[in-house]
Amino acid sequence: MVTIVTQDGERISPISEIRPGNMIVVKPGERIAVDGVVAEGNSFVDEGMLTGEPIPVRKQKGDQVYAGTYNQKGVFRFYADKVGQDTLLAQIIRLVQDAQGSKAPVQKLVDKIASIFVPVILLISVVTFIAWVLLDTENGITHGLLAMVTVLIIACPCALGLATPTAIMVGIGKGAEQGILIKDAESLEVAKNVNAVVLDKTGTLTEGH
């Protein structure tokens, strides 16, 4: 729920009713509902969920505010600019979803192998069934079916086809939980070669020099 300023005064409305251009009041302790530009008042906003910096950022007239960030002590009004799927937070969520659905170079190799491996296994299983039917006149069909199913189960390329995308999805998801956004599966795969990390967080992760 948010407080929207109308011609008749302030009213409490669901976030889904916010439209670009609406003026919204943000009180101490409230989370900002959508992206926008401050119109009146000033305050300090905790944007740590977006930037990683726990230091409050001063907001006054003309400054940009973002959905999901946390207002601290002051009261201000802002005009809604981007709502729903257009907010910066929604774009970050889409980035994570797209990354989870992307394919790593190793996955492309796995797909090529599977495209050959699966038809070959199917062919072998059919040949196995036919061989049993031809060579075992009494119980050939029964034994043939058992042998065919055994071939399919044992040679099933599940480890090839499922392990890689599952590992990518879990890895990128766990990173997002820790505030680490991974661009795509290829970036995750090549991360093993990283030997230096450069951080622009002076004062937060370092001692200021």
C-alpha positions in Angstrom: 0.0 0.0 0.0 1.2 3.6 -0.7 0.0 7.1 0.0 -0.9 8.9 -3.2 -1.6 12.7 -3.3 -4.7 13.6 -5.2 -6.8 16.8 -5.7 -8.9 15.7 -2.8 -6.0 15.0 -0.5 -4.0 11.9 0.4 -5.4 8.4 -0.1 -4.1 4.9 0.6 -3.9 2.8 -2.5 -2.4 -0.5 -3.6 0.9 -0.3 -5.4 -0.7 -1.8 -8.5 -2.8 1.4 -8.9 0.3 3.7 -9.2 0.7 5.3 -12.6 3.6 7.4 -14.0 3.0 11.0 -12.9 1.3 10.2 -9.6 2.7 12.0 -6.6 3.5 9.7 -3.7 4.2 10.5 -0.1 7.0 8.5 1.6 7.1 8.6 5.4 9.9 7.5 7.8 10.5 3.7 7.8 8.6 3.1 4.5 10.0 1.4 1.5 9.8 3.3 -1.8 7.3 1.6 -4.1 8.4 2.7 -7.6 11.1 4.7 -9.3 10.7 8.4 -9.4 12.0 12.0 -8.8 11.7 13.8 -5.5 9.3 16.8 -5.8 9.1 18.1 -2.2 11.0 17.5 1.1 14.2 15.7 1.8 15.4 12.6 3.6 18.1 10.0 3.7 17.5 6.7 1.9 19.2 3.4 2.3 20.0 2.2 -1.2 22.1 -0.7 0.0 20.0 -3.4 -1.7 20.9 -1.8 -5.1 24.4 -0.5 -4.6 25.8 -2.6 -1.8 26.7 0.6 0.1 25.1 0.7 3.6 25.7 4.5 3.9 22.4 6.5 3.7 22.1 8.7 0.6 20.6 12.2 1.0 17.6 12.8 -1.3 16.2 16.3 -2.0 14.2 17.9 -4.8 15.2 16.6 -8.2 17.0 13.5 -7.0 16.1 10.0 -8.3 14.6 7.4 -5.9 14.3 3.7 -6.6 11.7 1.0 -5.8 12.6 -1.3 -2.9 14.9 1.2 -1.2 14.3 2.2 2.4 13.4 5.7 3.6 14.9 6.6 7.0 14.0 9.7 8.9 12.6 12.4 6.6 9.3 12.8 4.8 9.2 13.6 1.1 7.0 13.5 -1.9 8.0 12.2 -5.3 6.6 11.8 -8.8 6.3 8.3 -10.0 8.5 7.8 -13.1 8.8 4.0 -13.7 6.3 1.5 -12.3 5.9 -2.2 -12.4 8.2 -4.1 -14.7 10.0 -0.8 -15.7 11.6 -0.2 -12.3 15.3 -0.8 -11.8 14.5 -3.6 -9.3 12.4 -5.4 -11.8 15.2 -5.1 -14.4 17.6 -6.7 -12.0 15.2 -9.5 -11.4 14.9 -10.0 -15.2 18.6 -10.0 -15.5 18.9 -12.9 -13.0 16.1 -14.8 -14.7 17.7 -14.3 -18.1 21.1 -15.4 -16.7 19.6 -18.6 -15.2 18.1 -19.4 -18.7 21.3 -18.8 -20.6 23.6 -21.5 -21.8 27.3 -21.9 -20.9 29.8 -22.9 -23.6 30.0 -26.3 -21.9 26.2 -26.7 -22.2 26.4 -26.2 -26.0 29.0 -29.0 -26.1 26.7 -31.2 -24.0 23.8 -30.5 -26.3 25.9 -31.5 -29.3 27.0 -34.7 -27.6 23.4 -35.5 -26.5 22.0 -34.9 -30.0 24.2 -37.8 -31.3 24.2 -39.9 -28.1 20.4 -40.1 -27.6 19.6 -41.4 -31.1 22.4 -44.0 -30.9 21.1 -45.3 -27.6 17.6 -45.5 -28.9 18.9 -47.5 -31.9 20.9 -49.8 -29.7 17.9 -50.5 -27.5 15.7 -51.3 -30.6 18.4 -53.6 -32.0 18.6 -55.3 -28.5 14.9 -56.0 -28.6 14.9 -57.3 -32.1 17.9 -59.6 -31.3 16.1 -61.1 -28.3 13.0 -61.7 -30.3 14.9 -63.4 -33.1 17.2 -65.5 -31.0 14.9 -66.5 -28.1 11.8 -68.0 -29.7 10.1 -68.8 -26.4 10.4 -65.7 -24.2 12.0 -63.3 -26.7 9.5 -60.5 -26.4 9.6 -60.5 -22.5 13.4 -60.7 -22.4 13.7 -58.2 -25.2 11.5 -55.6 -23.5 13.5 -56.0 -20.3 16.8 -55.7 -22.1 15.6 -52.7 -24.1 14.4 -50.9 -21.0 17.7 -51.7 -19.2 19.7 -50.2 -22.1 17.6 -47.1 -22.0 17.9 -46.6 -18.2 21.6 -47.4 -17.9 22.6 -45.3 -20.9 20.3 -42.4 -20.3 22.3 -39.1 -20.7 20.6 -37.5 -17.7 23.9 -36.5 -16.2 24.8 -34.7 -19.4 21.5 -33.0 -20.1 20.4 -32.1 -16.6 23.5 -31.6 -14.4 24.9 -28.6 -16.3 21.7 -26.4 -16.5 20.8 -27.3 -13.0 24.3 -26.2 -11.7 24.0 -22.9 -13.6 20.6 -22.2 -12.3 21.5 -22.9 -8.7 24.8 -21.0 -8.9 23.3 -17.9 -10.3 20.4 -18.1 -7.9 22.7 -18.5 -4.9 24.7 -15.5 -6.1 21.6 -13.4 -6.3 20.7 -14.3 -2.7 24.1 -12.9 -1.7 23.7 -9.7 -3.7 26.0 -10.9 -6.5 24.5 -10.5 -10.0 26.0 -12.8 -12.7 25.5 -11.6 -16.2 25.1 -15.0 -17.9 26.2 -18.6 -17.7 29.3 -18.0 -19.7 30.5 -15.4 -17.1 29.9 -18.0 -14.4 31.9 -20.6 -16.3 34.9 -18.3 -16.9 35.0 -17.0 -13.3 37.2 -20.0 -12.4 40.0 -18.2 -14.3 39.8 -14.9 -12.3 43.0 -14.1 -10.5 42.3 -10.5 -9.5 39.2 -8.6 -8.3 38.9 -4.8 -8.5 36.4 -3.3 -6.0 35.1 0.3 -6.2 33.9 0.3 -2.6 36.4 2.6 -0.8 35.2 3.1 2.8 33.0 0.1 2.8 35.3 -2.8 2.0 38.6 -1.0 2.4 39.9 1.6 4.9 39.6 4.5 2.6 42.9 4.4 0.8 
